[in-house]
C-alpha cells in the first residue's frame, strides 16, 4: 500500500491543476466544508438502517475506529477520489469529467465490495457513497488534498458518534 500511495501522491502533486493545489478561500471553501458536515449529520440518520443490513458497516469498537481513521481519511480518498480525478484531468483537462470519474470509480468499488443481499439496501448504499464521493471530489477540486482529507475524516467520524452512544 505504501508504494501505491506514493505513486498516487506523486501523480496528484504533478497532475493537479494549479487552482486545485492551493486552499480556495472564501465562499466555495465554506460551501464544501458545510456540505461535508451536513452530509455527515445526514449519515447519522441513514447509518443505523444500513448498519442493520450490512455486516461490518460500523467499526467494531473505538479502538478499531482509531486504527482505521488514518486509512479512511488519507489513503482511501487518495486512491478512490484523487487517482481517477488526476488521470482524467490529465487526459481531458475537463473538470466535470474528472469529478464524474471520481464518483464513478467510487460507485464501481461499491458494487465490487457490495455485501448487500437486497436490492433496496444496495440502492441506498450506492446513493450514500455516491453523494459522499461527489462532495469529496468537489472538496479536492476546491481545496486540494487538505480539504479532501478533512471531508473524509468528517465523513468517517460519524461512526464515532454511533460507537460512543
ABEGO torsion letter per residue (X at the ends): XAAAAAAAAAAAAAABBAAAABBBBEAAAAAAAAAAAAAAAAAAAAAAAAAAABBGABBABAAAAAAAAAAAAAAAAAAAAAAAAAAAAAAAGBAAAAAAAAAAAAAAAAAAABABABAAAAAAAAAAAAAAAAAAAAAAAAAEAAAAAAAAAAAAAAAAAAAAX
